[in-house]
């Protein structure tokens, strides 16, 4: 017992003496003659006589120092990777906000000035001027309007204005309509009214998760219909996205063992960054259901 590290001796003795007929297993630190500390796993097995009485304990000791060190290193790396992933999500959202602001402040202003110039040219050419020139100016005006619409759509995708102004339900309905128009996949949004509006960070995270979930449906699910539900209960926002697509091989999964893919990882990290839970259920031919729960 003397070689066992002082702070481990009491626990080691208690485990080895408890119910010897059942055997025991304990991990403890030992001090080697050179002063180094090693971790060992000791397994004790009862040896009984013909009467069934335990008269001694046989055991085996295994040096597990490297295994424990590798486990600690793996957990540390996993923690660092998770922190990096969450930081990536934060940076992504910050860049979306910055790009939206840049498009509004710089490109938007230039397009507005260009439209004013074209309006002046159209007025000046209305009474006199070459028909071909007028046609070119009119065509330029149409292209400009199309460009303005495209820029506004991009700005809305980067940072939907209704998310700040009207909340998560309105933003999800807006995105679902645009998604249906673009893909032909029917999307129904059923959103309950929250007793208290969630924090903006929670709304942004849930909107991005819904956005990514629909993008995954368009890429992989081969679905005809999607239903998005948003409920609020017991201090939680619960977002669910259910499709009727092809699904994938697997069972209900309420842990972190998600199917590989950056989109799935990002959705999980967004939920966990808010102290929430991310769940996926899928089966071949029966579609996929994604559920996110975050406190508010």
C-alpha positions as CSV (number, residue, x, y, z in Angstrom):
1,X,0.0,0.0,0.0
2,X,3.0,2.3,0.6
3,X,3.6,2.7,-3.1
4,X,0.0,4.0,-3.6
5,X,-0.1,7.8,-3.8
6,X,-1.2,9.2,-0.4
7,X,-4.5,10.8,-1.6
8,X,-5.6,7.5,-3.3
9,X,-4.9,5.1,-0.4
10,X,-8.2,5.5,1.5
11,X,-10.3,5.0,-1.6
12,X,-8.2,2.1,-2.8
13,X,-8.5,0.3,0.6
14,X,-12.3,0.9,0.8
15,X,-12.9,-0.5,-2.7
16,X,-10.7,-3.6,-2.2
17,X,-12.4,-4.4,1.2
18,X,-16.0,-3.9,0.0
19,X,-17.9,-7.2,-0.8
20,X,-14.8,-9.3,-1.6
21,X,-16.9,-12.2,-2.8
22,X,-17.9,-10.0,-5.8
23,X,-14.4,-8.9,-6.7
24,X,-13.5,-5.3,-7.4
25,X,-11.9,-3.0,-9.9
26,X,-10.1,0.2,-9.0
27,X,-7.8,2.8,-10.7
28,X,-5.1,4.3,-8.6
29,X,-1.8,6.1,-8.8
30,X,1.4,4.6,-7.7
31,X,4.8,6.2,-7.0
32,X,7.7,4.4,-8.6
33,X,11.2,4.2,-7.0
34,X,12.4,7.0,-9.3
35,X,9.6,9.2,-8.0
36,X,7.5,9.1,-11.2
37,X,3.7,8.6,-10.8
38,X,1.9,6.0,-12.9
39,X,-1.8,5.1,-13.1
40,X,-2.7,1.4,-12.7
41,X,-6.0,-0.5,-12.9
42,X,-6.3,-3.3,-10.4
43,X,-8.8,-6.0,-10.8
44,X,-9.5,-8.4,-7.9
45,X,-11.1,-11.8,-8.2
46,X,-12.3,-13.8,-5.2
47,X,-10.9,-17.3,-4.8
48,X,-13.2,-19.6,-2.9
49,X,-12.6,-22.9,-1.1
50,X,-14.7,-26.0,-1.5
51,X,-17.3,-24.6,1.0
52,X,-17.7,-21.5,-1.2
53,X,-16.0,-19.2,1.3
54,X,-13.6,-16.6,-0.1
55,X,-10.2,-17.2,1.5
56,X,-8.1,-15.0,-0.7
57,X,-8.2,-12.4,-3.5
58,X,-6.3,-12.9,-6.7
59,X,-5.7,-9.9,-8.9
60,X,-4.0,-8.4,-11.9
61,X,-2.6,-4.9,-12.3
62,X,-2.4,-3.0,-15.6
63,X,-0.5,0.1,-16.3
64,X,-3.0,2.5,-17.9
65,X,-1.0,5.7,-17.7
66,X,-0.6,6.2,-21.4
67,X,-4.3,5.4,-22.0
68,X,-5.4,8.0,-19.5
69,X,-3.1,10.5,-20.9
70,X,-4.4,9.8,-24.4
71,X,-8.0,10.1,-23.1
72,X,-7.2,13.5,-21.5
73,X,-5.6,14.7,-24.7
74,X,-8.5,13.5,-26.8
75,X,-11.0,15.3,-24.5
76,X,-8.9,18.4,-24.6
77,X,-8.8,18.3,-28.4
78,X,-12.5,17.7,-28.6
79,X,-13.1,20.7,-26.3
80,X,-10.8,22.9,-28.4
81,X,-12.5,21.7,-31.6
82,X,-15.9,22.5,-30.2
83,X,-14.8,25.9,-29.1
84,X,-13.3,26.5,-32.5
85,X,-16.6,25.4,-34.2
86,X,-18.6,27.7,-32.0
87,X,-16.3,30.6,-32.8
88,X,-16.7,29.8,-36.5
89,X,-20.4,30.1,-36.1
90,X,-20.0,33.5,-34.3
91,X,-17.6,34.8,-37.0
92,X,-20.0,33.6,-39.8
93,X,-22.9,35.5,-38.2
94,X,-20.7,38.6,-37.8
95,X,-19.6,38.4,-41.4
96,X,-23.2,38.1,-42.6
97,X,-24.1,41.2,-40.7
98,X,-21.1,43.1,-42.0
99,X,-21.8,42.1,-45.6
100,X,-25.4,43.1,-45.3
101,X,-24.5,46.5,-44.0
102,X,-21.9,47.0,-46.7
103,X,-24.3,46.1,-49.4
104,X,-26.9,48.5,-48.0
105,X,-24.5,51.4,-47.3
106,X,-22.2,51.2,-50.4
107,X,-23.8,49.2,-53.2
108,X,-27.3,50.3,-52.3
109,X,-26.4,54.0,-52.5
110,X,-24.6,53.6,-55.8
111,X,-27.5,51.8,-57.3
112,X,-29.9,54.5,-56.1
113,X,-27.7,57.2,-57.7
114,X,-27.5,55.2,-60.9
115,X,-31.3,54.8,-61.0
116,X,-31.6,58.6,-60.7
117,X,-29.3,59.2,-63.6
118,X,-31.2,56.7,-65.8
119,X,-34.5,58.4,-64.9
120,X,-33.0,61.7,-66.0
121,X,-31.7,60.2,-69.3
122,X,-35.1,58.6,-69.9
123,X,-36.9,61.9,-69.4
124,X,-34.4,63.7,-71.7
125,X,-34.7,61.2,-74.4
126,X,-38.5,60.9,-74.3
127,X,-39.2,63.9,-76.6
128,X,-36.2,63.5,-78.9
129,X,-33.4,61.1,-79.4
130,X,-32.5,58.0,-81.2
131,X,-34.9,55.0,-80.8
132,X,-32.0,52.6,-80.3
133,X,-30.5,54.8,-77.6
134,X,-33.9,55.0,-75.8
135,X,-34.2,51.2,-76.0
136,X,-30.7,50.8,-74.5
137,X,-31.6,53.2,-71.7
138,X,-34.9,51.4,-71.0
139,X,-33.1,48.0,-71.0
140,X,-30.5,49.4,-68.6
141,X,-33.3,50.5,-66.3
142,X,-34.8,47.1,-66.3
143,X,-31.4,45.5,-65.6
144,X,-30.9,47.9,-62.7
145,X,-34.3,47.1,-61.2
146,X,-33.5,43.4,-61.4
147,X,-30.1,44.0,-59.8
148,X,-31.7,46.0,-57.0
149,X,-34.1,43.2,-56.3
150,X,-31.3,40.6,-56.3
151,X,-29.2,42.7,-53.9
152,X,-32.2,43.1,-51.6
153,X,-32.8,39.4,-51.6
154,X,-29.1,38.7,-50.8
155,X,-29.3,41.3,-48.0
156,X,-32.4,39.6,-46.6
157,X,-30.8,36.2,-46.6
158,X,-27.7,37.6,-44.9
159,X,-29.7,39.3,-42.2
160,X,-33.5,39.2,-42.6
161,X,-34.9,42.6,-41.5
162,X,-38.1,41.0,-40.3
163,X,-36.2,39.0,-37.8
164,X,-35.3,42.1,-35.9
165,X,-38.5,43.9,-36.5
166,X,-41.2,41.2,-36.3
167,X,-39.5,38.1,-34.7
168,X,-38.6,34.6,-35.5
169,X,-42.0,33.3,-36.7
170,X,-42.3,36.1,-39.4
171,X,-38.7,35.5,-40.5
172,X,-39.3,31.7,-40.9
173,X,-42.5,32.3,-42.9
174,X,-40.7,34.7,-45.2
175,X,-37.9,32.3,-45.8
176,X,-40.3,29.4,-46.3
177,X,-42.2,31.3,-49.0
178,X,-39.0,32.1,-50.9
179,X,-37.8,28.6,-50.5
180,X,-41.0,27.1,-51.9
181,X,-40.9,29.5,-54.8
182,X,-37.3,28.7,-55.6
183,X,-37.5,24.9,-55.2
184,X,-41.1,23.9,-55.7
185,X,-41.2,22.1,-52.3
186,X,-44.3,23.0,-50.2
187,X,-43.4,24.3,-46.8
188,X,-45.9,24.9,-44.0
189,X,-45.0,27.0,-40.9
190,X,-46.9,26.6,-37.7
191,X,-45.7,29.0,-35.1
192,X,-47.2,29.6,-31.6
193,X,-47.1,33.0,-30.0
194,X,-44.4,33.1,-27.3
195,X,-45.4,34.5,-23.9
196,X,-42.2,36.5,-23.9
197,X,-40.1,37.2,-27.0
198,X,-36.9,35.2,-26.9
199,X,-33.5,36.9,-26.9
200,X,-32.3,38.0,-30.3
201,X,-29.3,35.6,-30.2
202,X,-31.7,32.7,-29.7
203,X,-33.9,33.9,-32.6
204,X,-30.9,34.3,-34.9
205,X,-29.6,30.8,-34.0
206,X,-33.0,29.1,-34.6
207,X,-33.6,31.0,-37.8
208,X,-30.1,29.9,-39.1
209,X,-30.9,26.3,-38.1
210,X,-34.2,26.4,-39.9
211,X,-32.5,27.9,-42.9
212,X,-29.8,25.2,-43.0
213,X,-32.4,22.5,-42.5
214,X,-34.3,23.6,-45.5
215,X,-31.2,23.8,-47.6
216,X,-30.4,20.2,-46.6
217,X,-33.9,19.2,-47.7
218,X,-33.3,20.8,-51.1
219,X,-29.9,19.1,-51.5
220,X,-30.6,15.6,-50.2
221,X,-34.1,14.8,-49.1
222,X,-36.0,14.6,-52.5
223,X,-39.0,15.7,-50.4
224,X,-42.4,17.0,-51.6
225,X,-43.4,18.7,-48.4
226,X,-41.8,20.1,-45.3
227,X,-43.5,21.2,-42.0
228,X,-41.9,23.7,-39.6
229,X,-43.3,24.0,-36.1
230,X,-42.2,26.6,-33.5
231,X,-43.5,26.1,-30.0
232,X,-42.7,27.8,-26.7
233,X,-43.1,25.9,-23.4
234,X,-41.4,25.5,-20.1
235,X,-39.0,28.3,-20.8
236,X,-37.8,26.7,-24.1
237,X,-38.2,27.5,-27.8
238,X,-38.7,24.3,-29.7
239,X,-38.1,24.3,-33.5
240,X,-39.0,21.2,-35.5
241,X,-38.4,20.6,-39.2
242,X,-40.1,17.5,-40.6
243,X,-39.8,16.4,-44.3
244,X,-41.4,13.5,-46.2
245,X,-38.2,12.7,-48.1
246,X,-36.0,9.6,-48.5
247,X,-34.5,9.9,-45.0
248,X,-31.3,7.9,-44.3
249,X,-30.2,4.8,-42.5
250,X,-30.3,5.3,-38.8
251,X,-32.5,5.5,-35.7
252,X,-33.7,8.1,-33.4
253,X,-30.7,10.0,-32.2
254,X,-30.9,12.4,-29.2
255,X,-27.1,12.5,-28.6
256,X,-24.4,14.3,-30.4
257,X,-23.8,11.4,-32.9
258,X,-25.1,13.2,-35.9
259,X,-24.6,12.3,-39.5
260,X,-21.4,13.8,-40.8
261,X,-21.6,17.1,-42.6
262,X,-20.6,20.7,-41.9
263,X,-24.3,21.8,-42.0
264,X,-25.3,19.3,-39.3
265,X,-22.3,20.2,-37.2
266,X,-23.1,23.9,-37.5
267,X,-26.7,23.4,-36.5
268,X,-25.7,21.4,-33.5
269,X,-23.1,24.0,-32.4
270,X,-25.6,26.8,-32.7
271,X,-28.0,25.0,-30.4
272,X,-25.3,24.0,-27.9
273,X,-23.8,27.4,-27.8
274,X,-27.1,28.6,-26.3
275,X,-27.3,25.7,-23.9
276,X,-29.8,23.9,-26.1
277,X,-30.3,20.4,-27.5
278,X,-30.2,19.1,-31.1
279,X,-32.0,15.9,-32.1
280,X,-32.3,14.1,-35.4
281,X,-34.6,11.2,-36.3
282,X,-34.5,9.6,-39.7
283,X,-35.3,6.3,-41.4
284,X,-35.1,5.3,-45.1
285,X,-38.3,6.2,-46.9
286,X,-39.9,7.8,-43.9
287,X,-38.3,11.3,-44.0
288,X,-36.3,13.2,-41.5
289,X,-37.3,15.1,-38.4
290,X,-34.9,17.7,-36.8
291,X,-35.7,19.2,-33.4
292,X,-33.9,21.9,-31.6
293,X,-34.7,23.1,-28.0
294,X,-33.1,26.2,-26.6
295,X,-33.9,28.1,-23.4
296,X,-35.1,31.6,-23.5
